[in-house]
Amino acid sequence: MARTKDFDPDAVLQRALDLFWERGYEATSMADLVAHLGIGRASLYATFGGKHELYMRALEHYTRRRSPDPIEMLSQPGPALPAVRALVELYTEESIHDRRGCLIVNAAGELLPGDEKVGRFIDANWASLETALASALIRARAQGELAETSDPRALARFTLVFLQGLRLMAKGHPSPGRLRDAAAQALTLLR
């Protein structure tokens, strides 16, 4: 007969995510995870696999629990350009107020180019956001919100790179004025 777990795997995964987010992958040992999560090493391995598997699950959990979901924000019916602007403003304010930065950007800075599995995950994540941005900007151009001469795909790539740069800035001591001025300048391209 299978033994029942004495813990909630989703709650444990969230605590692991929080620890990886605070310390990073390399600075978090299995001993740290066992102590922080409050479960035995054998249970940790049996439920999540090793440290790297747990980290990948934490990255997946992070993207699933994002609220508001950027892809959903950009996919709403109606005018598209306000959704893109709202996303830039959201990332700006989150970057100002959350010094942990973005877990995906943190993973890119810490583990790339050496970790192919994390690299594929990050590339897929960013490609999804770029596609959603491009779709929204194509709609915006079709609806007359952007100039007909605008290149929605190039604007989507710029916006993606800009948003991830904002997240990276959050890791330091971000000046709210610097980030808001940069966002205002980026938004001038979205006319």
C-alpha positions as CSV (number, residue, x, y, z in Angstrom):
1,M,0.0,0.0,0.0
2,A,1.3,3.4,-1.0
3,R,2.2,5.7,1.9
4,T,0.3,9.1,2.0
5,K,2.3,12.3,2.0
6,D,2.4,14.2,5.3
7,F,2.7,17.5,3.4
8,D,1.0,19.5,0.6
9,P,3.3,19.3,-2.5
10,D,2.0,22.6,-3.9
11,A,2.7,24.4,-0.6
12,V,6.2,22.9,-0.5
13,L,6.8,23.8,-4.1
14,Q,5.8,27.4,-3.3
15,R,8.3,27.5,-0.4
16,A,11.0,26.1,-2.6
17,L,10.2,28.7,-5.2
18,D,10.5,31.5,-2.6
19,L,13.9,30.1,-1.4
20,F,15.3,29.9,-4.9
21,W,14.0,33.4,-5.6
22,E,15.7,34.8,-2.6
23,R,19.0,33.0,-2.8
24,G,19.3,31.8,-6.4
25,Y,19.9,28.3,-7.6
26,E,23.7,27.9,-6.8
27,A,23.5,29.4,-3.3
28,T,20.6,27.1,-2.3
29,S,21.9,23.6,-1.2
30,M,19.8,20.5,-0.7
31,A,20.4,20.9,3.0
32,D,19.0,24.4,2.8
33,L,15.9,23.1,1.0
34,V,15.3,20.3,3.5
35,A,15.6,22.7,6.4
36,H,13.4,25.4,4.7
37,L,10.8,23.1,3.4
38,G,10.4,21.1,6.6
39,I,10.4,17.7,4.9
40,G,12.8,14.8,4.8
41,R,15.4,14.5,2.1
42,A,13.9,11.2,1.0
43,S,10.5,12.7,0.7
44,L,11.9,15.6,-1.2
45,Y,13.7,13.3,-3.7
46,A,10.7,11.0,-4.0
47,T,8.2,13.9,-4.7
48,F,10.3,16.3,-6.7
49,G,13.5,14.6,-7.8
50,G,16.9,16.3,-7.2
51,K,17.6,20.0,-6.8
52,H,17.6,20.7,-10.5
53,E,14.2,19.0,-11.0
54,L,12.8,20.9,-8.1
55,Y,14.2,24.2,-9.6
56,M,12.6,23.4,-12.9
57,R,9.3,22.7,-11.2
58,A,9.6,26.0,-9.3
59,L,10.2,27.9,-12.5
60,E,7.1,26.3,-14.1
61,H,5.1,27.1,-10.9
62,Y,6.3,30.7,-11.1
63,T,5.0,31.1,-14.6
64,R,1.7,29.5,-13.9
65,R,0.9,31.6,-10.9
66,R,1.7,34.9,-12.5
67,S,-1.1,37.4,-11.8
68,P,-2.0,39.2,-13.8
69,D,-0.9,36.8,-16.6
70,P,0.9,39.0,-19.2
71,I,-0.3,36.8,-22.1
72,E,-3.9,37.1,-20.9
73,M,-3.5,40.9,-20.5
74,L,-2.4,41.1,-24.1
75,S,-5.1,38.8,-25.4
76,Q,-8.1,40.6,-24.2
77,P,-10.6,41.9,-26.8
78,G,-10.9,45.5,-27.6
79,P,-8.1,48.1,-28.1
80,A,-4.7,46.4,-27.9
81,L,-2.3,49.3,-27.4
82,P,-3.6,50.1,-23.9
83,A,-2.9,46.5,-22.8
84,V,0.7,46.8,-24.0
85,R,1.1,50.1,-22.2
86,A,-0.4,48.6,-19.1
87,L,2.0,45.7,-19.2
88,V,5.0,48.1,-19.5
89,E,3.6,50.1,-16.5
90,L,3.0,46.9,-14.5
91,Y,6.6,45.6,-15.1
92,T,7.9,49.1,-14.2
93,E,6.1,49.2,-10.9
94,E,6.9,45.6,-10.0
95,S,10.6,46.3,-10.8
96,I,10.6,49.3,-8.5
97,H,8.8,47.5,-5.6
98,D,10.2,44.0,-5.7
99,R,14.0,43.7,-5.3
100,R,14.0,40.0,-5.9
101,G,13.5,40.8,-9.6
102,C,11.9,38.2,-11.9
103,L,12.7,34.5,-11.3
104,I,13.0,33.9,-15.0
105,V,15.5,36.8,-15.5
106,N,17.3,35.7,-12.4
107,A,17.7,32.2,-13.8
108,A,18.9,33.6,-17.1
109,G,21.6,35.7,-15.3
110,E,22.7,32.9,-13.1
111,L,22.5,29.7,-15.2
112,L,22.9,30.6,-18.8
113,P,24.5,29.7,-21.1
114,G,25.6,26.6,-19.3
115,D,22.3,25.0,-18.4
116,E,20.5,23.9,-21.6
117,K,17.3,22.8,-19.8
118,V,16.9,26.1,-18.1
119,G,17.8,27.9,-21.4
120,R,15.1,26.1,-23.3
121,F,12.6,27.0,-20.6
122,I,13.6,30.6,-20.6
123,D,13.6,30.8,-24.4
124,A,10.1,29.3,-24.5
125,N,8.8,31.7,-21.9
126,W,10.2,34.8,-23.6
127,A,9.1,33.5,-27.1
128,S,5.5,33.2,-25.7
129,L,5.6,36.7,-24.4
130,E,7.1,38.1,-27.6
131,T,4.4,36.3,-29.6
132,A,1.7,37.8,-27.4
133,L,3.2,41.2,-27.8
134,A,3.5,40.9,-31.5
135,S,-0.1,39.7,-31.8
136,A,-1.3,42.6,-29.7
137,L,0.7,45.1,-31.7
138,I,-0.5,43.6,-35.0
139,R,-4.0,44.1,-33.8
140,A,-3.2,47.6,-32.6
141,R,-1.9,48.5,-36.1
142,A,-4.9,46.9,-37.8
143,Q,-7.2,48.9,-35.5
144,G,-5.5,52.2,-36.3
145,E,-3.8,52.5,-32.8
146,L,-0.3,52.3,-34.3
147,A,1.0,54.0,-37.4
148,E,0.7,51.8,-40.6
149,T,4.4,52.1,-41.0
150,S,5.1,50.6,-37.6
151,D,6.8,47.2,-37.5
152,P,4.8,45.2,-34.8
153,R,7.3,42.3,-34.6
154,A,10.3,44.7,-34.1
155,L,8.3,46.6,-31.5
156,A,7.4,43.4,-29.8
157,R,11.1,42.4,-29.6
158,F,12.1,45.8,-28.3
159,T,9.4,45.6,-25.7
160,L,10.4,42.1,-24.6
161,V,14.1,43.2,-24.2
162,F,13.1,46.4,-22.4
163,L,10.8,44.5,-20.0
164,Q,13.5,42.0,-19.1
165,G,16.0,44.8,-18.7
166,L,13.6,46.5,-16.2
167,R,13.5,43.2,-14.3
168,L,17.3,43.0,-14.2
169,M,17.5,46.6,-12.9
170,A,15.3,45.5,-9.9
171,K,18.2,43.4,-8.6
172,G,20.2,46.5,-7.8
173,H,19.1,49.6,-6.1
174,P,16.6,50.8,-8.7
175,S,15.9,54.5,-8.8
176,P,12.1,54.8,-9.3
177,G,12.7,57.9,-11.4
178,R,15.2,56.1,-13.6
179,L,12.9,53.2,-14.3
180,R,9.8,55.4,-14.8
181,D,11.7,57.7,-17.1
182,A,12.9,54.7,-19.2
183,A,9.4,53.3,-19.3
184,A,8.0,56.7,-20.4
185,Q,10.6,56.8,-23.2
186,A,9.8,53.2,-24.3
187,L,6.1,54.1,-24.4
188,T,6.8,56.9,-26.9
189,L,7.5,54.1,-29.4
190,L,4.1,52.7,-28.9
191,R,2.0,55.4,-30.7
